[in-house]
Amino acid sequence: MNITIVTGASKGIGYELMKQLKEKGDKVIGIARSNPNGDEDLIIADLSKTDRLTGMITSILEENLSIATSFTLINNAGTVEPIGFIGSIDESKLTDALAVNLTAPMILSNAFIAALEKFEGRKRIVNISSGAGRKPYEGWGVYCTTKAGLDHFSRVVSIEQEKTEFPVEIVSIAPGIIDTGMQETIRSSNAEDFPLLERFIDYKEHGYLSSAAETANKLIAVVEMENFKNIGPIADLRQIG
């Protein structure tokens, strides 16, 4: 059985990933700060509380080891806040964003690789990145930095895993501009904090945003690709096909 762990699974892309993977017959364990839909396969956890993450994912993996033919970790949870120029950012919000966007995926990936070192089946990590990690945007100093870090972390893991007996395949993938709560947060920001505000409002008004369902469907197709290893470690969902 395919076992998939999805963070940020209560809404947006994460919710759609969990829903669609279940429909395909996979066993999916979601992780999120809330469970508005009462999903019995969703674990409530705040990824900014990083000291609890290793134990949580190790338990998930060990509980499913006997039935698994493959394991996939999708580090999807993320936050675009705080939005604002460096020098005006609230320190606590900056710290939380670093934890959710970068520290948590690193810790979860570290525990995933360690726990499955001797597992001979397929093992894959998908880090949901952003074009913001590859191009600087004023007002997104924190978001850009965390996504750039996630990209480079994936590069390092990819190189390291080439030397292992049962390697984990990894890709950090930018999904494009998606119609999710994150976009709502961006559009509700202040132009003084984010000079490109009008551009993102236009994306919505002119229908340039992809749906979460469509994006999740494309991501699942990527996860299931035979040549998954050849995609990355850095990729753009809009350029795969």
JOVENPE-V834638 format. One record per pair of residues at least 4 apart in sequence whose ideal C-beta (glycine too) atoms are under 7 Angstrom apart, sorted by the first residue. I is the first residue (numbers start at 1). J is the second residue. D is the distance in whole Angstrom. If there is no record, write none. Layout:
[[I | J | D] [I | J | D]]
//
This chain:
[[1 | 27 | 6] [1 | 67 | 5] [1 | 68 | 6] [1 | 69 | 6] [2 | 26 | 4] [2 | 69 | 7] [2 | 70 | 5] [3 | 27 | 5] [3 | 64 | 5] [3 | 68 | 5] [3 | 70 | 7] [3 | 71 | 5] [4 | 21 | 5] [4 | 26 | 5] [4 | 28 | 5] [4 | 72 | 4] [4 | 74 | 7] [5 | 29 | 5] [5 | 31 | 7] [5 | 57 | 7] [5 | 60 | 6] [5 | 73 | 5] [5 | 74 | 7] [6 | 14 | 5] [6 | 17 | 5] [6 | 18 | 5] [6 | 28 | 6] [6 | 30 | 5] [6 | 74 | 5] [6 | 76 | 6] [7 | 14 | 7] [7 | 31 | 5] [7 | 47 | 6] [7 | 74 | 7] [7 | 75 | 6] [7 | 76 | 5] [7 | 77 | 4] [8 | 12 | 7] [8 | 14 | 4] [8 | 32 | 6] [8 | 76 | 4] [8 | 77 | 3] [8 | 78 | 7] [9 | 14 | 4] [9 | 15 | 6] [9 | 18 | 5] [9 | 30 | 3] [9 | 31 | 6] [9 | 32 | 5] [9 | 42 | 6] [10 | 14 | 7] [10 | 15 | 6] [10 | 32 | 4] [10 | 34 | 5] [10 | 35 | 6] [10 | 36 | 6] [10 | 42 | 7] [11 | 15 | 5] [11 | 181 | 6] [12 | 180 | 4] [12 | 181 | 6] [12 | 212 | 5] [13 | 17 | 6] [13 | 76 | 6] [13 | 175 | 7] [13 | 178 | 6] [13 | 180 | 7] [13 | 212 | 5] [13 | 215 | 6] [13 | 216 | 5] [14 | 18 | 6] [14 | 30 | 7] [14 | 32 | 7] [14 | 76 | 4] [14 | 77 | 7] [15 | 19 | 6] [16 | 20 | 6] [16 | 212 | 5] [16 | 213 | 5] [16 | 216 | 4] [17 | 21 | 6] [17 | 74 | 6] [17 | 76 | 7] [17 | 216 | 5] [17 | 219 | 6] [17 | 220 | 7] [18 | 22 | 6] [18 | 28 | 5] [18 | 30 | 5] [19 | 23 | 7] [20 | 24 | 7] [20 | 216 | 5] [20 | 217 | 6] [20 | 220 | 6] [21 | 26 | 4] [21 | 28 | 5] [21 | 220 | 6] [22 | 26 | 7] [22 | 28 | 5] [27 | 64 | 7] [28 | 41 | 6] [29 | 41 | 6] [29 | 43 | 7] [29 | 60 | 6] [30 | 39 | 6] [30 | 41 | 6] [30 | 42 | 4] [30 | 43 | 7] [31 | 43 | 5] [31 | 45 | 5] [32 | 42 | 6] [32 | 44 | 7] [33 | 44 | 7] [33 | 46 | 5] [34 | 44 | 7] [35 | 39 | 6] [35 | 42 | 5] [35 | 44 | 6] [43 | 56 | 7] [45 | 52 | 7] [45 | 56 | 6] [47 | 53 | 7] [47 | 77 | 6] [47 | 99 | 7] [47 | 100 | 5] [47 | 104 | 4] [48 | 96 | 5] [48 | 99 | 4] [48 | 100 | 5] [50 | 99 | 6] [50 | 103 | 5] [50 | 104 | 6] [50 | 107 | 6] [52 | 56 | 6] [53 | 57 | 6] [53 | 104 | 6] [53 | 107 | 5] [53 | 108 | 6] [53 | 111 | 7] [54 | 58 | 6] [54 | 107 | 6] [54 | 111 | 4] [55 | 59 | 6] [56 | 60 | 7] [57 | 61 | 6] [57 | 108 | 5] [57 | 111 | 5] [57 | 112 | 6] [58 | 62 | 6] [58 | 111 | 5] [58 | 115 | 5] [59 | 63 | 6] [60 | 64 | 7] [61 | 65 | 6] [61 | 71 | 7] [61 | 112 | 7] [61 | 115 | 5] [61 | 116 | 6] [62 | 115 | 7] [64 | 68 | 5] [68 | 121 | 6] [69 | 121 | 5] [70 | 121 | 5] [70 | 122 | 4] [71 | 116 | 6] [71 | 119 | 7] [71 | 123 | 5] [72 | 124 | 5] [72 | 126 | 7] [72 | 223 | 6] [73 | 108 | 6] [73 | 109 | 7] [73 | 112 | 5] [73 | 125 | 5] [74 | 126 | 5] [75 | 105 | 4] [75 | 108 | 6] [75 | 109 | 7] [75 | 127 | 5] [75 | 128 | 6] [76 | 128 | 5] [77 | 100 | 6] [78 | 100 | 6] [78 | 101 | 5] [78 | 128 | 7] [79 | 97 | 5] [79 | 100 | 5] [79 | 101 | 6] [80 | 143 | 5] [80 | 182 | 5] [80 | 185 | 6] [80 | 186 | 6] [81 | 93 | 6] [81 | 97 | 6] [81 | 185 | 6] [82 | 89 | 5] [82 | 90 | 6] [82 | 93 | 4] [82 | 94 | 6] [82 | 97 | 6] [82 | 142 | 6] [83 | 139 | 5] [83 | 140 | 7] [83 | 189 | 5] [83 | 193 | 5] [83 | 194 | 5] [84 | 88 | 5] [84 | 89 | 5] [84 | 139 | 6] [84 | 193 | 4] [85 | 138 | 7] [85 | 139 | 6] [85 | 193 | 7] [86 | 141 | 4] [89 | 93 | 7] [89 | 94 | 5] [89 | 142 | 7] [90 | 94 | 7] [91 | 95 | 6] [92 | 96 | 6] [93 | 97 | 6] [94 | 98 | 7] [94 | 142 | 6] [95 | 99 | 6] [96 | 100 | 6] [97 | 101 | 6] [97 | 142 | 5] [97 | 146 | 6] [98 | 102 | 6] [98 | 103 | 6] [98 | 146 | 6] [99 | 103 | 5] [99 | 104 | 6] [100 | 104 | 6] [101 | 146 | 4] [101 | 147 | 7] [101 | 150 | 7] [102 | 106 | 6] [102 | 146 | 4] [102 | 149 | 5] [102 | 150 | 6] [103 | 107 | 6] [104 | 108 | 6] [105 | 109 | 6] [105 | 127 | 6] [105 | 150 | 6] [106 | 110 | 6] [106 | 153 | 6] [107 | 111 | 6] [108 | 112 | 6] [109 | 113 | 6] [109 | 125 | 5] [109 | 157 | 7] [110 | 114 | 6] [111 | 115 | 6] [112 | 116 | 6] [112 | 125 | 7] [113 | 117 | 7] [113 | 168 | 5] [116 | 123 | 5] [118 | 166 | 7] [119 | 123 | 6] [119 | 166 | 6] [120 | 166 | 5] [123 | 168 | 4] [123 | 169 | 7] [124 | 168 | 7] [124 | 169 | 5] [124 | 223 | 6] [124 | 228 | 6] [125 | 168 | 6] [125 | 170 | 4] [126 | 171 | 6] [126 | 173 | 6] [126 | 223 | 6] [127 | 150 | 5] [127 | 154 | 5] [127 | 172 | 4] [128 | 173 | 7] [128 | 175 | 6] [129 | 133 | 5] [129 | 147 | 5] [129 | 150 | 5] [129 | 151 | 6] [129 | 172 | 4] [129 | 173 | 6] [129 | 174 | 5] [130 | 147 | 4] [130 | 174 | 5] [131 | 135 | 6] [131 | 174 | 5] [132 | 137 | 6] [132 | 140 | 6] [132 | 143 | 6] [132 | 144 | 5] [132 | 147 | 5] [133 | 144 | 6] [133 | 147 | 3] [133 | 148 | 4] [133 | 150 | 6] [133 | 151 | 5] [136 | 144 | 6] [137 | 144 | 6] [137 | 196 | 6] [138 | 195 | 5] [139 | 193 | 5] [139 | 194 | 4] [139 | 195 | 6] [140 | 144 | 5] [141 | 145 | 6] [142 | 146 | 6] [143 | 147 | 6] [144 | 148 | 6] [145 | 149 | 6] [146 | 150 | 6] [147 | 151 | 7] [148 | 152 | 7] [149 | 153 | 6] [150 | 154 | 7] [150 | 172 | 6] [151 | 155 | 7] [151 | 172 | 5] [151 | 234 | 6] [152 | 156 | 7] [153 | 157 | 6] [154 | 158 | 6] [154 | 170 | 5] [154 | 171 | 7] [154 | 172 | 4] [154 | 232 | 7] [154 | 233 | 4] [154 | 234 | 7] [155 | 159 | 7] [155 | 233 | 5] [155 | 234 | 7] [156 | 160 | 6] [157 | 161 | 6] [157 | 170 | 5] [158 | 170 | 5] [158 | 232 | 7] [158 | 233 | 4] [161 | 167 | 4] [161 | 168 | 5] [161 | 170 | 7] [162 | 167 | 6] [169 | 228 | 5] [169 | 229 | 5] [170 | 232 | 7] [170 | 233 | 6] [171 | 228 | 7] [171 | 231 | 5] [171 | 232 | 3] [171 | 233 | 6] [171 | 235 | 5] [172 | 232 | 7] [172 | 233 | 6] [172 | 234 | 6] [173 | 222 | 7] [173 | 235 | 5] [173 | 237 | 6] [174 | 236 | 5] [174 | 237 | 7] [175 | 215 | 5] [175 | 219 | 7] [175 | 237 | 5] [176 | 210 | 6] [176 | 215 | 7] [176 | 237 | 6] [176 | 238 | 5] [177 | 203 | 6] [177 | 208 | 7] [177 | 209 | 5] [177 | 210 | 7] [178 | 183 | 7] [178 | 209 | 6] [178 | 210 | 5] [178 | 212 | 6] [178 | 215 | 5] [179 | 183 | 6] [179 | 209 | 4] [179 | 210 | 7] [179 | 211 | 6] [179 | 212 | 7] [180 | 212 | 6] [181 | 185 | 6] [182 | 186 | 7] [183 | 187 | 6] [183 | 200 | 7] [183 | 204 | 7] [183 | 209 | 6] [184 | 188 | 6] [185 | 189 | 7] [186 | 200 | 5] [187 | 200 | 6] [187 | 201 | 5] [187 | 204 | 6] [189 | 193 | 6] [189 | 194 | 5] [189 | 197 | 6] [190 | 194 | 7] [191 | 195 | 7] [191 | 197 | 5] [196 | 200 | 6] [197 | 201 | 6] [198 | 202 | 6] [199 | 203 | 7] [201 | 205 | 6] [202 | 206 | 6] [203 | 208 | 4] [203 | 209 | 6] [204 | 209 | 6] [210 | 214 | 5] [210 | 215 | 5] [211 | 215 | 7] [212 | 216 | 6] [213 | 217 | 6] [214 | 218 | 7] [215 | 219 | 6] [216 | 220 | 6] [217 | 221 | 7] [218 | 222 | 7] [218 | 237 | 6] [219 | 223 | 6] [219 | 237 | 7] [220 | 224 | 6] [221 | 225 | 7] [222 | 231 | 7] [222 | 237 | 7] [222 | 240 | 6] [225 | 231 | 7] [231 | 235 | 5] [231 | 240 | 6] [235 | 240 | 6]]
//
